[in-house]
Amino acid sequence: MAITDIGPPDFRNHLPEVIKKNYGTWKYHEIVKPGVLKHVGESGDELYSIRVGSAKLVCTDFIRDLCEIADKYCDGKMRFTSRYNPEFLTDKAENVDPIIEAAQALGLPVGGTGRGISNMIHTQGWIHCHTPATDASGLVKAIMDELYPYFVGEKTLPNKLKLSLACCLNMCGAIHATDLAIVGVHTAIPAVNDETFNAQCETPTTMAGCPTGAIRRHPDKEIKSVVVSEEKCMYCGNCYTICPSMPIANPERDGVIIYVGGKCANVRTPSMLSRVAVPFIPNNPPRWPEVVGVLKTIIETYAADARTPERVGEWILRIGYEKFFERTGLPFTGQCIDDFEASRETLRASTQFKW
């Protein structure tokens, strides 16, 4: 078959030889120490994965530094996990410690395995996205600095704990299926600049881009612009994506919501969607002390109260949401009530559910 450049390359061409040999015949794996996994095949072959913490937004020099480690100790093979953890793969046990030392020499922690916290998955935030209600990289840095002991294994939890952040309601961060999650939220409707609207935007396209029909033509026919209905607007920012004259960012009104209890896995209990725990916390950069404090309180309460191997959502279901708010000291508000009318039908999507 001819070689083409259409579509992604065949992943099998990029696997280490030990994985190609044992593909589909791995017998078991174990965590040797925080950040180091050992996989053993039925053939007796061993593969070590050394997981390293990393930022999401990095430069090419950083990638070159990682590749140098991979070239020296891993036959040029490494990978990135879905949560941006670089993982170095080697079949030589004697290479594990040198890889750890090389990663730490770059200032990178080794960990994120077992009953701890892995890298926090997040979106672009203020550095790159045009509709965020909060930052991503800065907020995640502040959070992970505080939760560092749970990444490197100095502290452990009843089970693994995943965190995520989406900087606006478009949910690029997939927060609905994570143990603890943060969502940036706008609370003010877009500000329409009537003076530049006609030059920068098309009225029919802008109106059609609103999912709730909140945008209508300006009532004054002499003004070539639009107005926004506050009752219908859901603060998604789609209009600003189409029309630069409708900015939605508002430093005084933007903030974050904290969600709890989501998970993808259906081990022990069905998959769960996360739910609102704190409906609004204002942005307070550069360290977001209020957000970090709430997350740390929830995690420490979970660590002290949950049973092994309960995830956060399973722990909450066992004690009940009333006890969750009581033990964490978080106030219960009207926004914490789940009133999605169709949830009884739409959430029945688990392998454990039986009609």
N, C-alpha and C positions, 0 to 999 in steps of 0.2 A: 504493500500500500504506500502511495506517495506521501511524503512528509509535507504538511501544510502548516501555515501559521494561523489557521482558523480554530477558534475555541481554545480552551485551556489545555496545557500539555498533560500527557498521561502521568498521573501521580506516581505510578509504579517505577518510572524511570528515575525518580528522585529519592527513593527509599534507601536507607542503609542496607548493606548486604545481609546483615543478621535479621532484619525485618523481612526482607524478601524471602529468605530461607524459611522463616518460621511463620509466615503470613497465614493467619487463621488457625494456627496450632499452638498458641500460647497457653501454658498450663496454669500459671497464677502470677500475681504480682504482689509486692509488699513494699512498704515504706521503710527504707533503711534508716533514714534520719530526715529531719525536716528539709524538704526540697529535693530529696533523692529517692527515686523509685527504682525498684529492681524488678524486671520482667523476666520470667523463666519460661522457656519453651519446652514442649514435649521432647525435643531433641536434647535438652540439657543446656542449650545455649542461653546466655544471659545478656540482657540489655539494660543499661543504666540510663535513666533520664534525670538530668540535673536541671531543676526549674529555678529560674531567676526572675526577680521582680524588675519591672521596667515601666517607664512612662509610655503613654500611647503615642504622643507626638515626639518624634526623635529626628535627628539629622543623619545624613549619609555617613559622617565620620563615626557615629555611634554604631551603625550597622557594620561598618568595616571592622571596628574593634571586636564585635561579636564574631564576625567571620574569621578573624585571626585566631580566636580561641578554637573555633570549630575546625579550622585547617590544622591546627597544631595537635589537638587531642581527639578529634572526632571524625577524621577522614573527610573533613569538609562538610559534615552533615549536622544540621540543626533545624529547629522548627519554631514557630510561634503558636502558642495555644490560642484558643478563641477569646481568652481574656488577656491577651498581649504578653503572656509570660514567655520569654525566650527559653527554649529547652535544648540542652546539649545532649546528644545521644552517642553513647559509646558502649562497646562490648568488652571493654577492658576495665576491670575493677580498680587497677592502679591509677587510672586517669581521673577518677572521681575527685579526689582531694585537690589535685592540680587545677582542675576546672573550677572548683569552688574558690580556690585562692585567686585565680585569674579574674573571675567575675567580681569578687570582693575588691580586687585591686582597681576595678573600674568604678567602684562605689555602688555596686549592685548587690542587694541582699539575696540570699538563697533561701527559699521556703515556699509557702503557698500550697502545701500538700496536707492531706490528713485532716485532723480536727482543728482546722484553723481557717484563716481568711486568705483567699487568693487575690490576685490583682483585681482592682475595682474597674469593671467595664464602664465606659462612659462615652459621651458624644463629644462634639467639638467645642461647644461653649463660646465664650466671647472671642476667642482667638481666631475662629474661622467661620462659624455659622452666622447667618444674618437674622435669625429669629429667636435667639436664646433669651430666656428669662433669668438665667443664672450662668455662671461660668462652669466649666467642666474640669479642666486641668488644675486650676487653682484650688477648687473645692475638694477634688479628689486628693490632691497633695496634702491639704490640711487634714483630711480624714485619715489617710493612710499613715501619716506621721504619728498620729495618736494611736492607731491600731497596729503599729509596727510589731509589737511583741506577739500578736496573734499570727502574723505572717511568718516570722522566723522560728516559731515553735516555743518561744519563751513562756507563752500562755496557751492553754488549749481550751477547746469548747466541747460541748456534747457531741457535735457533728460538724461537718464542714459548713461554712457560712459564706454565702455569695452576696456581694453588694453590686449595685449598678446605679448609674445616674443618667437621666435624660434631661437635657437643658431646656426643653419646652414640651408642650403637650403632644407634639408629633411622635414622641416615644421612640426615637432612634436608638435609645439605650436598652430597649426590651425590659423595662423595669417591672412589668406585670408578672414576671415569673422568677423573681429573685427574693431571697430571704429578707433583705433590707434594701430599700431603694429610695432615691431622691428624684423628684421631678420639678424642674423649673416651671413656674406658673406666672402668666401675666394676669393682672386683675383690672387693667384699664383697656378700653377699646382703642383701636388704632387711631392715631391723630392724622386727619386728612389735610394735606397741604393743597388748598385750592389753587394757589398761584402756579404751582408746577405740575399739577395733575394732568392737564390737557396736553402738556409737552412730553410727559414721561409715560403716560398710561393710556390704555384703551378701555373705555367705559364698559362695553359689553364683556370683554375678557375678564376684567376685574370683578364684575358682578357675578359672572359664571363661576369664578374661582372660589366663591364663598360657599362652604358646605351647608350652611344653615340659612342662606338667603338673607343675611343681615345687611347686605350692601344694596343700596338703591340710588337711582339718579338724584342729583341735587334738586330740591323742589323749585329753586329759582332757575328758570331756563336760560338765563343770561350767564349763569355760572357753570362752566363745563367741568363738573366734578361730581362727587358722590357723597352720600352720608351713610353713617353706620348706625344700625339699631342696637342700642346697648342691651335690650332684652333678648335679642337673638344671637348676639356675638358670643362665641365660645373661646375667644382669645387664642386661636390656633396659629395666627400669623401667615396663613396662606395668601392673604391679600398683599402683604408686603413682598412676598416672593414674586408676585406678578407685577406689583406696582410700587416702585420706590417712594412714591409720594404718600404712602400710608404706613409710616413706621409705627411699630407696636411696642418697642422697648421703652420702658419707663422706670428710671432709677428709683423713684420713690414708691412705686406700686408693685414692682416685680419681686418675686421671692421663690420659695421652694415648698414642696409638700413632701412629707416622709411617709412611705408605704412600708408595710410589714407583711410577712407570711406567705410570699409566693414561692413556688418551686416547680420545676419541670418534671422531676422524677416522680414515678408512681410507686416507689418502694414504700411499703408499710401502709401508706395512705395515698389516695388519688392525688393527681396534680392539683395545685391550688393557685389561684390568682391572688396577688397581693392586695391589701386593703389600706385605706387611709388611717394613719395613726396620728399624724400632726398635720392639720389642714393648711397651715401657712406659717412660714418663718421668713422674715425679711432678709435680703442679702446684706451681709456685713463683711465684705472683703477687707483685707486679703486672707484672713484665717477662718472666717465664718464660725466663731466660737459657739454660737447658739446651736447651729446644726450639728457640729462635732459633738457638743455636749449631750444632745438628745440621743444621737446614735450610740455613743459610748455608754450611756445609761441603759439603753435597751440591751446592748450586747452583754454588759456586765450582769444585768438581771437574768438574762437568758442563760449565761454561763453558770450562775449560782443556783438557778431554779429548775432548769430542764434536765431530763433524764437522757442518758446515753442510749440510743443514738438519735434522739429527737432533733428534727430541724426546727427552725423558729416557728413556722406555721403549725407544725404538729404540737409543739409545746403550747402555743396559744389555744389550739383547739382542745387540748386536754384540760387546761385550767379555765378556759373561757375568756372572752374578751373583757368581761368586767374585772376579773382578777388581773389581766394583763395591764389594764390602765391603772389599777390600784397599786400593783407592785412596782411599776415603772414610774409612778407619780405623774403620768401625763394626763392632762385634762381631757375629758370626753366631750366632744362638741357635736352639733347637728350634722356637720360635714362627715363625721365618722360613720354615719348610718348608711348601710348599703341598701339603696332603694331601687336598684336596677330591676325593673319588672319582669324582664325576659330571662333573668339569670337562671331560673329553675330549669329552663329548657336548654339554653345555650351553654351552660357549664357542664352539662352531662356529656362529656367528651373524654372519658377516661377508660382505660382497659379494665378498671376495677368496677365500673358501673354496670349494673344489670337492670334491665327493664322489669 
